[in-house]
Amino acid sequence: MAAVPGRPAPAHERQAGRSLPGGLYGVTRCEVENPWEDIPAAWKTLVAWRENSKYGHGAHQWLEEHLTIPGAGKSFVLDLFLTVSEWRLPPAGLSQPDNQ
């Protein structure tokens, strides 16, 4: 697992690469008490990790895996799977060099 640099990583900010039959994913665990805040915040952290990593955006399906079953008023745990690829597009406004 890769931690966010400069501070200990809480459970919802741990990332690791995981290969599934559909492609490569960045994965983080999200401990949910308030779904409308915790889940979007965990996705935002995972996307920021990808943007600062060697990985680009994958074209396959993202996933959420429930590790515990949510109950009324109870917390639950998700693993979030963000699609990644081993290639990156150049930043907007930069062109690829000509190979001619």
Secondary structure, DSSP 8 states (H G I E B T S, - for coil): -B--TTS---GGG-BEEEEETTEEEEEEEEEESSHHHHHHHHHHHHHHHHHTSS-EE-SS--EEEESS---TT--EEEEEEEEEES-----TT-------
